[in-house]
Amino acid sequence: MITIEPPQRRRTGPGRGLERAWAAPVVAVLALLVVLGGCSAVPGSLFAPAAPPPPFSLAASVPPGAVDVAPAEPLVVSAAGGRLTSVTVTPAGAPALTGTLDPTGTRWTSATLAYRTQYRVQAAGVDERGAPGAPLDQTFTTVEPEQTLEIASIRPTDGQTVGVAMPISITFDAPVTDRAAVERRVAVTTSVPTEGSFRWMSDEQLNWRPKDYWRPGTQVSVDARLFGVHSGGGLFGAEDRSFSFTVGRDQRARGDVNAHTLVLYQDGQELRSLPASYGRDIYPTQYGVHVAFEKHEIKRMRSESWGGPAAGTPGFYDEELPFAVRISNNGEFVHVNAATVSQQGRSNVSHGCANLSPADGEFFYHWVQMGDPVEIVGSSRPLTTRDGDIADWTIPWEEYRQGSALSGGA
């Protein structure tokens, strides 16, 4: 440490001026020492040369010379240590692809790629000082799929208004081996926060339902970006598909097989109680939450599974019945049956359906929305997933979630 002491001062009248005369040089020297000491304590902090700019490079998201590239994702060309000045991606024998450059000028994203196509990628750019860098020039080829995976059906249909229990269902035209790859590309967006989960009901069917019934008025959009996705076994997605629907008013029906009633509720209030007849003991209407999903003004009903008149099977029937609403894929309907009006409200005589009078059946037919829950209670036989593809509400929530390929359970 260096210490500088000022000379002795005389205590005379003009001494104050002498003190001020010495004070300024001392402060200046101390300040210089602090600066010099700072320089020695932090080498290079004042006089270090400027850091060199990062090296410039261009790269594509697909390696040069790659073959059998799945076109699920767009091609991305990026610049490091500078910016892009031009990008051209040319399919063999076709015009160049369109693309989008981000605001920083460092990332260019192509339009959708095609199957079985060779692409040439050419790009140029400059470094941070504006000097041209090494250009990019490479090729790659997309896969020629052995087979494509198509969406055979969706539910709900685009633009439909449905009840609070309607699950989303996507059915494919072939079994999916890589369920996670497909599920990862399907997004469900809701206008209000809604907890829900996917579940694979089979290798061909992917469903999604909310944890609890939908909130009325919810707008739902489904985007299945499946084009180019490898779903396993050489099967690649054939198309993207989007659809949307609206959740209508809160309507529910509750059928009590012992009270012989079908009670209708709207917005939480009882609307009507209809006398009904359910399945007799040998053909019980199954208990659990059913979902209305088909309407028929006239429906031919034939008990094929029970044989026919020649077989002498008791209970065989073949008839056309009006105002039929399907509530499961196991042959259960809510429909008009004028022949059982005297038993409706008193006893169960059907083959598993809910029978209503002509007036009550017609009212129910026009009132019910596709997707309304129809809960049956008091029966001896449960509704299960084996009884159709709208048995989502028979599965406890945690078990339902485990049916997602992304949850680790499927």
N, C-alpha and C positions, 0 to 999 in steps of 0.2 A: 504494500500500500504506500502511495506517495502522499505526504502531507505538506501543504504549503501554508506557513504562518506569516501573517502580515507584520511589518515592523511595529515597535511600540509607538503608541500614539500619545501625544501630549494633551493633558487636560486643560486646554486653554479655551478661550472663548471661540476662536475660529475652528476648533477641533472637529466640528461636525463636517466641515467641508473636506478635511483630510480623510476622515473615515469613508466618505463617499468616493473619494479619489482612489482608494485602495480596493474598495468593494467590487467595482466593475471588473478589473483584471482577474481577480480571484474567481469570480463566478464564471468568467469566460474559460479560464484554465480548467476548472472543475468540469464544466460541460464538455470540453474537448476530451478529457480523460474518460468521462462516462461513455462518450461515443466510441473512443478507441477501445475501452474495455469491452463494450458491447460487440465490437467487431471481432475481438479475440475470443469472446465467449460463444458466438454463433458464426462460425466461419462461413463466408460466402453469402451472408444474408443481404449485404448491400451491393456487392460487386460481382455476384455469380452471373455467368453468362445465361442468356435466355434458353429455356429448354427447347430442344428440337421438336418440330411438329411430329405428330404420330405418323407412321408410315401409311401410305395410301394403298388401298387394295379394293378390288371388286370381287363379288362372289354371288353365285346363284344358289337357291335353296336345294336344287337338284345337282348332284355331283356330275362332272363332265363324263360323257360316255355312258351314263347310266341307262339300263334297259329295264323293261317290265315295270316302269314307274306307274303306280296307281294315281290316277288324276283326281283324287279326292280334294286335294288342296291346290290353290293357284300357285304359279311360279312366282318367287320373290327374288329380285335382284337388289343387292344392297352395296353401299359404298362405305368404307371405313377410312377415316383420316381425310375426308373430303366430301365431294358431292357428285352425283350423276349428271352427265350432260346429255346423254342419249341412251335409249334402250330399244332394241328391236328383237322381237321373238317371232320367228317365222316358221310356221308348219310347212312341211314338205309339200310343194305344189299348191299352196294356198296363201292368201294375203296375211300380212303380219297381224298378230293378236293385238287387241287394244289392252290398255293397262292404265294404272293410276299411280302418279308420283306423289309421295307424301309432302307436306309443306316444308320439311327440312331439306328436301332434295336428296335424301340418302336411301330411300326405300321405294322401289317400284313393284307393284303387284299386278299380275296379269289377270285377264278374264279367264273363264273356265277352260281347262285343257280338255282334249278329246282322247278317246281310246285309239290304240293302234296307229300312233302318229309320231313321226320324228320331228323334233323341234331344234332349230338353230338359235342360240342365244348370243347376241352381240351387244356389248355395252361399252361406254366410254365415260370418263369423268376427270375431274381435276382435284388436286390436293388443296389443303387449306390456304396455300399461297397462290392458288390459281394456275399452277403448273400442271399440264396434262400428265396423267398417270398411265400405267400399263393397262391396255384395253382387255376386255373379256370376250372370248370367242369359243363357244363349246356347243356340243349337241347332246341330246338325250332322246330316248324313245319310250313312249307310254305302252302299257300292257295291252295285249289282245285277250280279253277275257274268254274263258272257256264257256261260261254261262253268266247271264245277268240276273240280278235279283230285282223283282218288281213288286210294287205295292198292289196287292190284289183288291183290297177294300179298306176303307176307313170308316170310323164311327166316332162321333157324329159326322154327318156330311157337312160340307162347307156352307156356312150361312145358316145352319139350323139353330132353332131355339129348343133347348132340352130342359128336362127336369133336374133336380138337385142331386140325383144319384147316378147320373150317366157317366160311366168311365170313358176315357179315350181309348180307342182300340185301333191298332194298325195290323193288318193281316198281310203276310207276304205270300208269294206264289211258290216258294221253296223253303226248305228248312234252313235256318241260320245257325252256323257253327260258331262263329265268333260273335257271340251276343254282345259283348262289351263294345266291340268296334262299331256295331250298329247303334246300340243304345246311346253311345257317346255323341252321336250325330243327330239325335232327336231332342229338340228343345220345346218345352211347354212354358208359355208366357201368359200371365194372368193380370187382369186390370187391378185386382186387389191382392195383397199378399195371401198366398194359399199354400199350405204345406201339403205335399203329395209325393208320390213315388211311382216309379215304373215297376212292372212285374211281368215276367215272361210267363204267359199262360200256357204256351207250348213253344216248340221250335219255330213255328210259323206266326205266332201271335204275340205282340207286345202291347200291354195295356198300361194305363196311368190313371190313378184315381187320387182324389184328395183324401187326407186323413179322415176328415169329417165331410158331411154333405157340402156341396158347393153353396156359396153365398148367392142368393138371387141377384140377378143383374150383372154377374161377373162376365167379363169379356175374356175369351180364351183363344190363344193362337198357338198352333202347332207347326213347327218347321222341322221337316225331316230332310236333312241335307245328305242324301245317301248316294248321290252319283259318285262313282269312282271308289267307293269304300269297299275294301276287301272283307267280305263277311265270312271267309273261310272256305276251304275246299275248292278254290278257283272261282268262287262266286263273287261277282262285283256288282255294286249298286247301279241300277239302270237310270235312275232319275231322282231329282229332288222333288219334294211334294210339300205344299203348305196348305193349311186350311184353318178356318176359325169358326167359332160358334158362340152363342150367348146362352147363359143360364137364365131360364125364365122364372116364373113365380114359384114359391115354395108350396108344392102339392104332394101329399102323401096319402096312401091308403093302407088300412090295417084290417086284415081278414082274420077273424077268430073262428076257427073251425068248430069250437064247442058252443059258442054263442050263436053261430050260423049268421054272422053279420059281416058286411064289408063297410067299414066306416071311412068316410072321406074327410080329409083335413086340408084346409087352405090357409096359408099364412099363420099356422099354429092354432087355428080355430076349427072346431068340428063343423063341417058343412052339411053332410048327410050321413045317415046310417041306412044301408041297404040290406034287406033280407037276402041271404045267399044260401046255396047248398054247395058243399065241398065234396072231396073224394071220400067214397065209402072206405071202410076199414081195410079192404084188400087193395085199394088203389088210393092211398091217402095223398092229399095235397101236401106238398113238402113245406116244412116250416123254415123260416129264415127270410132275409131281405131279397126279394125278387126285384127286377127292374123291367118296367114296360118298354118294349123295344120294337114292336110291330103292331100294325093295325090292319084289319081286314073287314070290309063291310060284309062279305060272305066268305066263310072259311070251310073248306071240306075237311072233315075230321074222320079219320079212319084208324081203327085200332089194329094196325098191321102187326105190331109186336105180339098180339094175343091170338094170332092165327086168323081163322075165318069161319064162316058157317060150316064149311065141309069138315073142319077140324072139331066142330062141336064145342068151341071155346066159349065159356060163359062170358058175357059182357062184350062180345064183339059188336062193333057198330061201324057204320059208314053213312055219314049224313053231312049236310051243309047247314051251318049255323051262322046267324047274323051277328054283326057287331062284336067281333072277336079281337081281343087284345092279348098278344103273346107276352108272357112274363117269365118264361124260361125256355131253354131248348130241350126240355124233357117232356114236351107236349102239354104244358100247363098254360091255360088261357083264362082270362075273365071274359065270359061271353053270354049272350042271350040263350036261354033254353026254356022255351014256353012249356015244354012237357014236364018240367020239374017245379013249376011255380007253386004247386000245393006243398011241396017239401021245403021250399026256400024259406029260411028263417026257423025251420023246425028240425030238419034231419039232413044228413049228408048222403047223397045218392049218386054222385057223379063218378067219372073215371079219373078224377084228379083235378079237374078244372073248377073254377068258381062260377056257378050258374046264377044268372040274374034274370029278372022278369024282362019282358020286352021294353017297358018304359025305363026301368032302372039301367038295363044294359046299354040302351041307346044313350042315356045321359052320361054314363061312365065313359063310353067310347068317345064322345065329343069333348068331355071334360079333361081326360087324362092327356098328359104330355109324354112323348117319348123320353125316357129317362126318369120318370117319376118312380119313387120306391113303392113297392107293394109288399108289405111285411105280413107274413102269415105266421100265426101263433097257434099253439095248442095241438099241433099234429104229432104223430109218432115217428115221422121220417124227415131227416134234415135235407135241405138243399145243399149240394156240394159242387165243387168245381167240375165234377164229372157230368153235371147236368146242364152244361152250356157255358158259353164264354162270357156271360154277364153274371158271374157268381162272385164278383170281386168283394162284395160286402159280406160274404160268408167267411172271409179269411181275416183273422185278427190282424191289427195294424202292423205290429212288429214282424209277424210272419209274412205279411204282404211285402214289406220292405225288403226282406231277405230274398224275395224273388227277383230283385234287380241284379243284373250282371255286374253293376258297378258297386254294389254293396258288399261283394264278396260271398254272397249267398247263392248265386246262380252260376 
